[in-house]
Amino acid sequence: MTKRMEPLALTLASALLVAASLLPMAGAKAQAGGGGLSSLFGGLFSGPKADSPAPAPGANGATPWSGEDGASGHPLMTAAAIRQAAANFDNCVASMWPDAARRRVSQESFERFTTGITPDLRIMDLLDAQPEFTKSIWDYLDILVNEDRLAKGREILAKYKSQFDAAEKAYGVDRYTIAAIWGIESNYSTQIGDRSVLQSTATLACIGRRQAYFRDEFLSALEILHNGDLRPEQMRGSWAGAFGPTQFMPTAFKRYAVDADGDGRKDVVDDPADLIASTANNLKKDGWQAGQTWGYEVKVPQGFNYMLADRAKTMTIAQWEHLGITRAAGGAFPHPTDKAYLLAPAGAEGPGFLMLQNFRVIMKYNPAEAYALAIGHFADRLHGGAPFVQPWPRQERELSRAERLELQQLLVERGFYRGTPDGQFGGQTREALRNFQVSIGAPADGFASADMLERLRGR
């Protein structure tokens, strides 16, 4: 999952399907989509409108482009604009040769890797896909942190012990976190995705609303192939170009990939030493603190001021303790001077967490809090840790997209929300909901429950 499509992206389709309140539509890999986690949440996107003409079958039986305007409303995502750009695809790809040459890609390599390339227009539907329903954070964790995946993770840790030993020594990143990323990103290399990275990034570089971003990804993919680190058949992955067991974007490969075993290639797909070391290098360069955990499950006292549960409101562990925060499993915090912020992903009725620097680093890998929590918890479980102590509010249901839109619209009507309702909940929606909760004397936890929607409706 590595770096990640710049701010307004989503890296795996899974990120789109996590509890809406946890996912600010931002990040990088978050929209890398298509491989890895996405297969775990298949079938949750709404299909074409009932009155849409049936699309023609795609090549090799693949799902074709719907032929519809994109949901974003962006002018480059209209059906007409997509068709026009697709008709100019060959010229667009050819126009990138001077930029490739400046990156020292030879003309022979450019022609070799781009000859015969065609656009994959199905990606246009995926680029603008909006989930009708979302997964709650507890369902997300149930799916990703399970006994089968943990058993496979323990096998991986034993099988590649020497490679994990070397990476820990070189980069100071613990093996359990690397193994957790490997397991959650691709289920230990079994769900990587099967789209051509070159075709996907070329398509997105020439068609749709993200062309400037994906032009860099496409050119970086060409560099990787020209340099001989990977072969075209190895560079297969998500619809947005993330590839390999820990899902590197091409630009992230350039920044973080290393040749750990000295064979002259940076192979993050089939070489365990390079894969493990490169992922560790990624986390280290993003600010990983060696020897520190990601955070702690905590108990939040009754009557707590949830306006303090904000990523921007960091305090020392000792200060949080002074406010009544305790470890959920009991015992003392090992480092009272560490700075942390409080996360309450399921509101006042669910568990709380104090998040340290390494949690923020995991969120640089994928900017979804639910993803980072899954990685941290999975790593703890691989290390012999216990499941979370406190129950989740499983009686709560996730709001549909129509209900999320309605909630935002009602917040606008009441003067709490100044954004444009889009059915996607990020920090601005959470803050608006908190302010509404304060106005009615409810815990200001920002949790978008069905009860909060009813109260906004005035029922």
VOGU-3710 file (C-alpha; in Angstrom, 3 decimals, decimal comma):
1> mtkrmeplal> 0,000/0,000/0,000  2,503/2,256/-0,475  2,125/5,809/-1,305  -0,638/6,066/-2,180  -2,332/8,118/-4,428  -1,968/11,672/-3,140  -4,672/13,218/-1,034  -8,032/12,655/-2,664  -7,483/9,011/-3,430  -8,458/5,706/-2,004
11> tlasallvaa> -5,949/2,811/-1,967  -7,726/-0,407/-1,927  -11,376/-0,736/-2,675  -11,563/-1,919/0,885  -10,803/1,532/2,151  -13,959/2,695/0,437  -15,941/0,164/2,393  -14,754/0,841/5,907  -16,972/2,641/8,371  -17,730/5,922/6,650
21> sllpmagaka> -17,040/7,949/9,749  -13,452/6,716/9,776  -12,537/7,356/6,205  -11,728/10,860/5,112  -11,648/10,385/1,372  -7,994/11,089/1,360  -4,814/9,331/1,074  -2,982/7,437/-1,385  -3,207/3,905/-1,559  -6,612/4,182/-0,434
31> qagggglssl> -7,735/4,423/-3,969  -5,298/2,008/-5,342  -8,182/-0,405/-5,330  -8,760/-3,543/-7,316  -6,494/-6,113/-5,726  -5,732/-7,320/-2,262  -8,405/-6,263/0,186  -10,939/-5,313/-2,442  -11,888/-8,921/-3,067  -12,985/-9,227/0,527
41> fgglfsgpka> -15,698/-6,631/0,005  -16,913/-7,520/-3,476  -20,467/-6,840/-4,554  -21,062/-3,851/-2,305  -20,890/-1,189/-4,991  -24,114/-0,220/-6,696  -24,283/-1,225/-10,336  -25,430/0,680/-13,424  -28,753/2,495/-13,331  -31,739/0,387/-14,289
51> dspapapgan> -32,405/2,474/-17,402  -28,814/2,357/-18,620  -28,157/0,517/-21,889  -26,474/-2,823/-21,398  -22,729/-2,446/-21,990  -21,008/-4,632/-24,528  -18,965/-7,540/-23,168  -15,406/-6,602/-22,277  -12,260/-8,188/-23,597  -11,654/-11,708/-22,323
61> gatpwsgedg> -14,953/-11,589/-20,463  -13,798/-8,733/-18,221  -16,381/-6,322/-16,837  -16,693/-3,496/-19,373  -17,020/0,215/-18,766  -20,606/1,170/-17,946  -20,587/3,981/-20,489  -21,985/6,365/-17,879  -20,876/9,703/-16,490  -18,744/9,397/-13,353
71> asghplmtaa> -20,375/10,011/-9,980  -17,930/12,815/-9,142  -19,473/15,169/-11,691  -15,995/16,193/-12,852  -16,004/17,462/-16,462  -13,321/14,935/-17,422  -15,508/12,126/-16,069  -18,473/12,640/-18,395  -19,081/9,776/-20,780  -18,376/12,064/-23,749
81> airqaaanfd> -15,067/13,254/-22,288  -14,018/9,684/-21,519  -14,783/8,554/-25,068  -12,956/11,533/-26,550  -9,865/10,912/-24,395  -9,946/7,197/-25,194  -9,955/7,989/-28,921  -6,794/10,063/-28,374  -5,128/7,467/-26,151  -2,337/6,475/-28,540
91> ncvasmwpda> -1,347/10,105/-29,097  -1,426/10,759/-25,348  0,908/7,843/-24,606  3,264/8,860/-27,422  3,352/12,427/-26,082  4,943/11,162/-22,867  8,103/9,991/-24,636  10,055/13,255/-24,005  9,317/13,004/-20,272  10,363/9,355/-20,283
101> arrrvsqesf> 13,585/10,259/-22,064  14,346/12,873/-19,396  14,066/10,042/-16,876  16,665/8,097/-18,879  14,223/5,584/-20,286  15,603/4,502/-23,664  13,540/4,825/-26,817  13,830/1,057/-27,265  12,355/0,478/-23,799  9,617/3,057/-24,345
111> erfttgitpd> 8,526/1,465/-27,591  8,840/-2,046/-26,197  6,639/-1,406/-23,190  4,048/0,898/-24,794  3,489/-0,752/-28,182  0,034/-2,260/-28,295  -1,087/-0,802/-24,973  -4,817/-0,020/-24,876  -6,967/1,848/-22,363  -8,899/-0,063/-19,696
121> lrimdlldaq> -12,038/2,051/-19,492  -13,579/-0,065/-16,728  -11,199/1,858/-14,465  -13,318/4,963/-15,008  -16,187/3,321/-13,112  -13,816/2,274/-10,324  -12,268/5,744/-10,092  -15,629/7,266/-9,249  -17,171/4,302/-7,425  -19,154/5,246/-4,341
131> peftksiwdy> -20,249/2,529/-1,913  -23,956/2,284/-1,249  -23,251/0,603/2,073  -20,188/0,545/4,289  -18,643/-1,917/6,678  -18,566/-1,077/10,361  -15,135/-0,990/11,921  -15,858/-4,146/13,926  -16,885/-6,041/10,786  -13,751/-4,741/9,068
141> ldilvnedrl> -11,561/-5,990/11,930  -13,394/-9,328/12,081  -12,643/-9,918/8,411  -9,015/-8,817/8,445  -7,797/-10,030/11,836  -8,935/-13,639/11,950  -7,424/-16,921/13,058  -6,672/-18,208/9,559  -4,775/-15,069/8,614  -2,952/-15,053/11,950
151> akgreilaky> -1,898/-18,679/11,448  -0,542/-17,856/7,996  1,252/-14,835/9,426  3,003/-16,966/12,006  4,100/-19,332/9,231  5,498/-16,385/7,249  7,386/-15,101/10,302  8,975/-18,511/10,822  9,705/-19,177/7,142  11,451/-15,857/6,567
161> ksqfdaaeka> 12,966/-15,392/10,005  16,413/-14,470/8,693  14,956/-11,823/6,356  12,885/-10,322/9,168  15,949/-10,394/11,458  17,959/-8,437/8,891  15,209/-5,879/8,287  14,673/-5,246/11,999  18,396/-4,692/12,455  18,722/-2,387/9,441
171> ygvdrytiaa> 15,559/-0,314/9,811  14,325/-0,643/13,401  10,821/-1,635/12,305  9,412/-4,645/14,119  8,697/-7,777/12,092  5,123/-8,079/13,300  4,089/-4,803/11,707  5,697/-5,781/8,385  4,000/-9,175/8,522  0,684/-7,506/9,350
181> iwgiesnyst> 0,928/-5,194/6,321  1,793/-8,155/4,103  -1,148/-10,118/5,454  -3,730/-7,356/5,260  -2,636/-5,908/1,927  -2,572/-9,169/-0,040  -3,464/-12,024/2,339  0,168/-13,088/2,102  0,528/-12,712/-1,659  -2,702/-14,535/-2,566
191> qigdrsvlqs> -4,757/-11,430/-3,429  -2,449/-9,013/-5,210  -4,622/-8,056/-8,159  -4,241/-8,953/-11,813  -4,388/-5,712/-13,763  -1,374/-4,549/-15,715  0,202/-1,664/-13,794  1,428/-0,115/-17,032  -2,001/-0,301/-18,670  -3,793/0,992/-15,585
201> tatlacigrr> -1,500/3,958/-15,020  -1,427/4,792/-18,739  -5,226/4,768/-18,794  -5,435/7,072/-15,788  -2,641/9,310/-17,138  -4,643/9,966/-20,304  -8,305/9,654/-19,300  -10,335/10,969/-16,395  -9,867/13,408/-13,544  -6,506/12,275/-12,124
211> qayfrdefls> -4,253/12,612/-15,154  -1,473/14,750/-13,673  -1,030/12,411/-10,726  -1,044/9,233/-12,790  1,289/10,602/-15,419  4,018/10,422/-12,771  2,954/6,889/-11,828  3,022/5,750/-15,459  6,446/7,243/-16,113  7,746/5,719/-12,870
221> aleilhngdl> 6,431/2,320/-13,971  8,357/2,711/-17,225  11,515/3,525/-15,253  11,130/0,395/-13,137  10,779/-1,787/-16,231  13,614/-0,053/-18,081  15,952/-0,498/-15,105  15,170/-4,197/-15,013  14,102/-4,386/-11,374  10,830/-6,045/-12,348
231> rpeqmrgswa> 9,355/-7,694/-15,428  6,020/-6,618/-16,924  4,346/-9,821/-15,766  5,391/-9,028/-12,182  3,862/-5,577/-12,332  0,259/-6,629/-11,992  -1,975/-5,327/-9,277  -4,821/-2,957/-8,480  -6,732/-0,806/-10,926  -4,789/2,254/-9,754
241> gafgptqfmp> -1,361/0,688/-10,111  -0,484/-0,652/-6,637  1,389/-3,928/-6,995  3,168/-6,627/-5,055  2,398/-8,296/-1,708  2,567/-5,008/0,214  1,119/-2,931/-2,636  3,669/-0,371/-3,764  2,667/2,387/-6,151  5,379/2,944/-8,802
251> tafkryavda> 6,473/6,280/-7,300  6,675/4,680/-3,854  8,804/1,894/-5,290  11,254/4,526/-6,488  11,422/6,109/-3,034  11,573/3,046/-0,831  12,493/-0,144/-2,692  15,857/-1,648/-1,753  17,981/-4,541/-2,987  18,334/-6,318/0,350
261> dgdgrkdvvd> 20,010/-9,479/-0,913  22,441/-7,796/-3,303  21,308/-9,604/-6,462  21,184/-6,367/-8,439  17,382/-6,094/-8,541  14,826/-4,476/-6,236  12,201/-7,184/-6,430  9,318/-6,332/-4,088  7,088/-8,937/-5,731  8,851/-12,311/-5,605
271> dpadliasta> 11,947/-11,745/-3,440  11,060/-11,973/0,289  14,239/-10,192/1,393  13,581/-7,185/-0,863  9,880/-7,172/-0,058  10,385/-7,168/3,713  13,266/-4,671/3,687  11,545/-2,291/1,283  8,373/-2,196/3,385  10,466/-1,594/6,507
281> nnlkkdgwqa> 12,399/1,155/4,734  9,104/2,777/3,768  7,956/2,919/7,402  11,336/4,079/8,683  11,509/6,960/6,207  7,962/7,935/7,150  9,060/8,419/10,763  8,781/5,033/12,485  10,070/5,097/16,056  12,010/1,926/16,839
291> gqtwgyevkv> 10,972/0,126/19,982  7,656/1,954/20,296  4,223/0,450/19,893  1,436/1,976/17,778  -0,918/2,698/20,662  -3,043/1,318/23,497  -6,638/0,242/23,943  -8,022/2,403/26,749  -11,121/2,868/28,867  -12,744/6,263/28,584
301> pqgfnymlad> -14,628/7,393/31,713  -18,300/8,287/31,776  -18,955/11,945/31,084  -15,689/12,388/29,184  -15,384/15,399/26,897  -15,172/13,730/23,495  -14,263/17,017/21,876  -10,762/16,022/23,020  -10,886/12,898/20,834  -9,225/14,578/17,911
311> raktmtiaqw> -6,051/13,755/15,984  -4,938/17,367/16,353  -5,242/17,310/20,163  -2,122/15,545/21,373  -1,162/15,224/25,040  1,236/13,130/27,073  0,029/9,795/28,369  0,287/11,240/31,884  -2,064/14,068/30,936  -4,582/11,606/29,509
321> ehlgitraag> -4,368/9,603/32,726  -5,118/12,763/34,662  -8,362/13,008/32,681  -9,349/9,497/33,733  -8,061/7,442/30,798  -6,799/3,981/31,845  -5,491/0,929/30,012  -8,348/-1,385/29,062  -6,493/-4,497/30,199  -5,279/-2,851/33,398
331> gafphptdka> -1,736/-2,030/34,403  0,406/1,033/33,917  1,388/2,744/30,704  5,105/2,040/30,140  6,080/5,542/28,975  3,958/8,314/30,578  5,808/11,052/28,679  4,905/9,661/25,239  2,546/11,906/23,309  -0,700/10,491/21,965
341> yllapagaeg> -4,127/11,419/20,698  -7,427/9,781/21,585  -9,388/7,870/18,955  -12,948/6,721/19,622  -13,822/5,006/16,328  -17,234/3,756/17,474  -18,117/6,694/19,674  -18,837/6,694/23,372  -20,332/3,187/23,247  -17,164/1,555/21,906
351> pgflmlqnfr> -13,534/1,162/22,970  -11,071/4,041/22,986  -7,446/4,085/21,854  -4,469/6,302/22,574  -2,473/6,584/19,368  1,284/7,181/19,261  3,630/8,302/16,507  3,809/4,874/14,882  0,054/4,871/14,334  0,468/8,091/12,371
361> vimkynpaea> 3,205/6,392/10,348  0,901/3,491/9,495  -1,664/6,058/8,378  0,896/7,439/5,934  0,883/3,966/4,402  -2,911/4,186/4,152  -4,759/7,209/5,545  -7,748/5,304/6,937  -7,909/5,025/10,723  -9,675/1,664/10,448
371> yalaighfad> -6,850/0,305/8,289  -4,146/1,531/10,655  -6,014/0,092/13,636  -6,261/-3,274/11,870  -2,517/-3,255/11,141  -1,609/-2,367/14,724  -3,951/-4,946/16,230  -2,891/-7,653/13,781  0,763/-6,976/14,643  -0,004/-7,268/18,361
381> rlhggapfvq> -1,829/-10,554/17,824  1,089/-11,953/15,794  3,333/-10,974/18,705  1,164/-12,981/21,097  -1,153/-10,211/22,234  -4,797/-10,723/23,171  -7,940/-9,538/21,347  -9,360/-6,168/22,274  -10,884/-6,173/25,747  -13,922/-3,943/25,311
391> pwprqerels> -16,957/-4,809/23,196  -17,947/-2,959/20,050  -21,501/-1,584/19,775  -22,552/-4,322/17,373  -26,189/-3,360/17,755  -25,443/-0,254/15,696  -25,879/-0,413/11,948  -23,940/1,515/9,361  -25,842/4,189/7,473  -26,519/3,754/3,766
401> raerlelqql> -25,108/6,311/1,359  -28,544/7,929/1,041  -28,709/8,238/4,817  -25,186/9,663/4,991  -26,124/12,265/2,403  -29,268/13,086/4,353  -27,319/13,438/7,603  -24,931/15,914/5,980  -27,803/17,835/4,412  -29,559/18,099/7,771
411> lvergfyrgt> -26,342/19,339/9,367  -26,160/21,981/6,628  -29,766/23,033/7,271  -29,038/23,408/10,982  -25,913/25,468/10,309  -23,349/22,935/11,554  -21,833/21,773/8,243  -20,392/24,082/5,605  -19,151/21,517/3,136  -20,915/20,016/0,141
421> pdgqfggqtr> -22,865/16,862/1,078  -21,374/13,886/-0,737  -22,121/10,892/1,470  -18,468/10,589/2,493  -17,682/11,279/6,124  -14,383/12,914/7,001  -13,129/15,271/9,669  -15,425/18,133/8,635  -18,545/15,982/8,954  -17,381/14,537/12,254
431> ealrnfqvsi> -16,747/18,026/13,655  -20,155/19,229/12,511  -21,845/16,233/14,089  -19,966/16,821/17,338  -21,183/20,382/17,482  -24,745/19,205/16,913  -24,343/16,653/19,700  -23,136/19,391/22,048  -26,225/21,427/21,183  -28,539/18,598/22,272
441> gapadgfasa> -26,523/17,527/25,310  -25,351/14,219/23,859  -21,765/12,883/24,104  -19,866/14,748/21,400  -18,200/11,633/19,962  -18,918/12,392/16,294  -20,290/8,892/15,730  -22,844/8,839/12,925  -25,414/6,447/14,326  -28,964/5,836/13,168
451> dmlerlrgr> -30,091/7,483/16,412  -28,182/10,673/15,556  -29,842/10,737/12,142  -33,251/10,400/13,778  -32,456/13,222/16,177  -31,367/15,434/13,302  -34,676/14,651/11,642  -36,311/15,915/14,825  -38,160/12,681/15,513
//
